Amino acid sequence: MNGAESLVHTLLKSGVEVCFSNPGTSEMHFVAALDRIPGMRCVLGLQENVVTGMADGYWRMAGKPAVTLLHCGPGLGNGFANLHNARRARSGIVNCVGDQATYHRPYDAPLTADTEGVARGVSGWMRTARRATEVGRDAAIAVQAARTAPGQVATLILPSDTCWDDGGVVADPLPVPVAQPADPLAVRNAARILREKKNVLILLGGPALFEGAQAFAWRAAQVTGHKLMAEGSNGRTQRGRGRLPLERVPYPADQAIAALSWVEHLILVNARAPVGFFAYPNMPSIHYPASAEVHVLTRYEQDAEAALRALCEELKAPAAALPDPGPRPEGARGAPTPEGLARTIASIMPEGTVIADESVSFGRGFFKETHAAAPHDWLQICGGAIGCGLPLATGAAIGAGGSRRVIGLQADGSAMYTLQALWTQAREKLPVTTILLSNRKYQILLGEYQNVGANPGRTAMDMLDLGNPDLDWVKLANGMGVEAAKATTLEACGDLLAQSFAGSGPFLIELAI
Ligand SMILES: Cc1ncc(C[n+]2csc(CCOP(=O)(O)OP(=O)(O)O)c2C)c(N)n1
């Protein structure tokens, strides 16, 4: 058995079933091993940032890692932005990068690069395999690292001779470390703050946004009369009927500061105290009042639901029915508005829909209008590196088992970074409906430009406008094997959504906004 075969056997034995790949010469033995050993679903991405984004989406829905197959430092570099987004979403990925053979590295051949240096910026765990006999062991440790709560990018760099040399040994799966229980002192402290103080905000992030944890958070908030909110960007929020109608910390700095201005105590549950995405002149970096006290109920690696349950016990909080979000919205008509589009989606999306949201500036009104939709999952871009949405939707469709409809809410500028993901959707026949929000601008940056008091002139406009030539998304999608149509009204968009739900494969709606 060679190293590559021991790698594949070990990954399979450790429960890794999907490989998102974009291979090169140094990975040919890995590819050959995948060909010989049955059991791994291999999904090709036509650019590495598609591969890494798919692996992120897969984890968010499957709750277990996929393996990537990337080519050398430059391939890893291409996949960096979506590994960054995955790191911010706290997604687990076994990130395998083939590299120059150990003895070839000193010759400084063209594809030789500082692969470890690139990996360091996004990896919670990293190792370069040294010899074939150790690759199985290294792979088992990588899976364990990827699955260690809350989840992390575990990069295993594989010099090609560690894959082709004989002597591979299959390693047994290592135990998955469970999320740590909350500190009882932190639970008692949170209970005391909630009982004794006023103007307390419980801020939820990570798995605290799953259904079970939400119910306990609601009980604790209800019995003490305090408020709950979600972080601004979240990996996966369970929403819709039967879940909490949570609002998120707004993205624009002024709105976030206003929304949090009343807070005197902030209790964090797998969340971070809100700070600005960016600094702005004369704006504070932190978005909650500087005088507010910050308390940690759980850190990222701790069990949010267990902590919130313990908090309810400490508070003797009785069971409480979740607030009624009202009737399911009706579809809207006419020119697209954020609220109207959200209502249209909410009116028809099936139970179990997964939303992959990279809607950027158009999406800010979506959340409020979808609380009364059928139960669904909402995935956001967490690291701000645009080009996440299409791959995320693709990986999520696979991670969700292939039968749940995924709706991509996709801004056009961001889509252009990783549009190759559409090809993978077509090849894998995935149930993904992309609503391509075509404003032919970098609208958010136009807003930022105007915020500094300037009006964009010709040169600025050339950097913020996507027209001239206009992108034709129907042709782009068709060219990659995805059915597509244009819509200019919400009723047309609703009809196309319904049509796509009736099919089993991908569909793209170019919605002029
Ligand atoms: C990797 C990366 N490159 C560049 C940016 C800077 N950036 C932020 S938003 C944006 C434009 C987004 O345009 P679009 O996706 O069309 O959304 P819109 O602003 O029109 O809503 C750019 C270029 C970024 N955030 N990440």
The ligand as an SDF file (V2000), in Angstrom:
LIG
                    3D

 26 27  0  0  0  0  0  0  0  0999 V2000
  -12.1530   38.9040   -1.8010 C   0  0  0  0  0  0  0  0  0  0  0  0
  -12.7250   40.2780   -1.7850 C   0  0  0  0  0  0  0  0  0  0  0  0
  -12.3850   41.1510   -2.7430 N   0  0  0  0  0  0  0  0  0  0  0  0
  -12.9040   42.3910   -2.7400 C   0  0  0  0  0  0  0  0  0  0  0  0
  -13.7580   42.7920   -1.7660 C   0  0  0  0  0  0  0  0  0  0  0  0
  -14.2650   44.2260   -1.7230 C   0  0  0  0  0  0  0  0  0  0  0  0
  -15.6830   44.2860   -2.0000 N   0  0  0  0  0  0  0  0  0  0  0  0
  -16.5900   44.2970   -1.0230 C   0  0  0  0  0  0  0  0  0  0  0  0
  -18.1210   44.3810   -1.5720 S   0  0  0  0  0  0  0  0  0  0  0  0
  -17.5990   44.4370   -3.1710 C   0  0  0  0  0  0  0  0  0  0  0  0
  -18.5750   44.5680   -4.2870 C   0  0  0  0  0  0  0  0  0  0  0  0
  -19.7870   43.7320   -4.1330 C   0  0  0  0  0  0  0  0  0  0  0  0
  -20.5900   43.8850   -5.2670 O   0  0  0  0  0  0  0  0  0  0  0  0
  -21.8250   42.9300   -5.4970 P   0  0  0  0  0  0  0  0  0  0  0  0
  -21.4680   41.5560   -5.1360 O   0  0  0  0  0  0  0  0  0  0  0  0
  -22.3200   43.1650   -6.8830 O   0  0  0  0  0  0  0  0  0  0  0  0
  -22.8930   43.4320   -4.4480 O   0  0  0  0  0  0  0  0  0  0  0  0
  -23.5940   44.8660   -4.3250 P   0  0  0  0  0  0  0  0  0  0  0  0
  -22.6210   45.7400   -3.6360 O   0  0  0  0  0  0  0  0  0  0  0  0
  -23.9160   45.3440   -5.7030 O   0  0  0  0  0  0  0  0  0  0  0  0
  -24.8010   44.6210   -3.4880 O   0  0  0  0  0  0  0  0  0  0  0  0
  -16.2290   44.3760   -3.2510 C   0  0  0  0  0  0  0  0  0  0  0  0
  -15.4720   44.3870   -4.5180 C   0  0  0  0  0  0  0  0  0  0  0  0
  -14.0900   41.8350   -0.7730 C   0  0  0  0  0  0  0  0  0  0  0  0
  -14.9080   42.0970    0.2360 N   0  0  0  0  0  0  0  0  0  0  0  0
  -13.5750   40.5920   -0.8200 N   0  0  0  0  0  0  0  0  0  0  0  0
  1  2  1  0
  2  3  1  0
  2 26  2  0
  3  4  2  0
  4  5  1  0
  5  6  1  0
  5 24  2  0
  6  7  1  0
  7  8  2  0
  7 22  1  0
  8  9  1  0
  9 10  1  0
 10 11  1  0
 10 22  2  0
 11 12  1  0
 12 13  1  0
 13 14  1  0
 14 15  2  0
 14 16  1  0
 14 17  1  0
 17 18  1  0
 18 19  2  0
 18 20  1  0
 18 21  1  0
 22 23  1  0
 24 25  1  0
 24 26  1  0
M  CHG  1   7   1
M  END
$$$$
